[in-house]
Structure formats: structure tokens, C-alpha cells
Amino acid sequence: MADEEFDVYIEDTDGNVVLDDAVKTGSNGFIDLWLPRDKTYKVKIENGGKTVESEISTFEKDGTCITTMQLM
């Protein structure tokens, strides 16, 4: 889904909203985000009436490329 706009909502475990905005994917179909290290986040992404929600974290051993979130 290259060059498409998605509504992205991210909050940390303390309930602080990190991002609540429309984000456009790059030509490779990925959304490029920077999140502070050593935290866990709730992520919700919406596009075309479809939604995906997931929890991701940014600790040292965590992956930096999340490819498992699929809109349903």
C-alpha cells in the first residue's frame, strides 16, 4: 500500500499520546516512525474502514521493523 494515508494513533503505557495524526506510507509501503527507546506502546492504524491494533516495544532486543500488523 504505497503512498497511501493512514490514521495512526500511538500511546505509551502511561496513557501519553505519542502520535495521533494521518501518516503517508513511503513508496515501499512502510510507515517510518521514530519512538523513544525502552518503552511499550499501544498502536492503532486505520485505513479504508479497516483497523489493526497492536502493542509494540522499543527495548534493546526488540525488532526495529514491524511487519506483522495487518488491516482487517
C-alpha positions as CSV (number, residue, x, y, z in Angstrom):
1,M,0.0,0.0,0.0
2,A,2.5,2.6,-1.2
3,D,1.9,6.3,-1.0
4,E,-1.4,5.9,1.0
5,E,-2.6,7.9,4.0
6,F,-3.3,6.1,7.3
7,D,-4.7,7.3,10.6
8,V,-2.1,6.4,13.2
9,Y,-2.7,6.6,17.0
10,I,0.1,5.6,19.4
11,E,0.1,6.0,23.2
12,D,2.6,4.8,25.8
13,T,1.7,2.6,28.8
14,D,1.2,5.8,30.9
15,G,-1.5,6.9,28.6
16,N,0.6,9.7,27.0
17,V,-0.4,10.2,23.3
18,V,2.8,9.9,21.2
19,L,1.1,10.3,17.8
20,D,-2.5,11.0,16.7
21,D,-2.2,12.0,13.0
22,A,-2.6,11.0,9.4
23,V,0.7,9.5,8.1
24,K,1.5,8.7,4.5
25,T,3.4,5.5,3.6
26,G,6.5,5.7,1.5
27,S,7.0,4.2,-1.9
28,N,7.9,0.9,-0.2
29,G,4.5,0.8,1.6
30,F,6.0,1.3,5.1
31,I,5.3,4.0,7.6
32,D,8.6,5.4,9.1
33,L,8.2,6.2,12.7
34,W,10.7,7.1,15.5
35,L,9.6,6.1,19.0
36,P,11.6,6.6,22.2
37,R,13.6,3.6,23.5
38,D,12.8,1.4,26.4
39,K,9.0,1.8,26.3
40,T,5.9,-0.2,25.3
41,Y,3.2,1.4,23.1
42,K,-0.3,0.7,22.0
43,V,-0.7,1.3,18.3
44,K,-3.8,1.7,16.2
45,I,-3.8,2.1,12.4
46,E,-6.8,2.7,10.3
47,N,-7.3,3.0,6.5
48,G,-10.4,2.5,4.3
49,G,-12.6,1.3,7.2
50,K,-10.1,-1.4,8.2
51,T,-8.2,-1.3,11.5
52,V,-5.3,-3.0,13.2
53,E,-4.3,-2.7,16.8
54,S,-1.1,-4.0,18.4
55,E,1.4,-3.5,21.2
56,I,5.0,-2.8,20.3
57,S,8.0,-2.1,22.4
58,T,11.4,-0.4,21.8
59,F,13.7,-2.3,24.2
60,E,17.2,-3.3,23.2
61,K,16.3,-6.8,21.9
62,D,13.1,-5.7,20.1
63,G,12.9,-5.6,16.3
64,T,13.0,-2.2,14.5
65,C,10.9,-3.3,11.6
66,I,7.4,-4.4,12.4
67,T,5.8,-6.3,9.5
68,T,3.1,-8.3,11.3
69,M,0.4,-5.7,11.6
70,Q,-2.4,-6.4,9.1
71,L,-5.5,-4.3,8.5
72,M,-8.7,-6.3,9.0
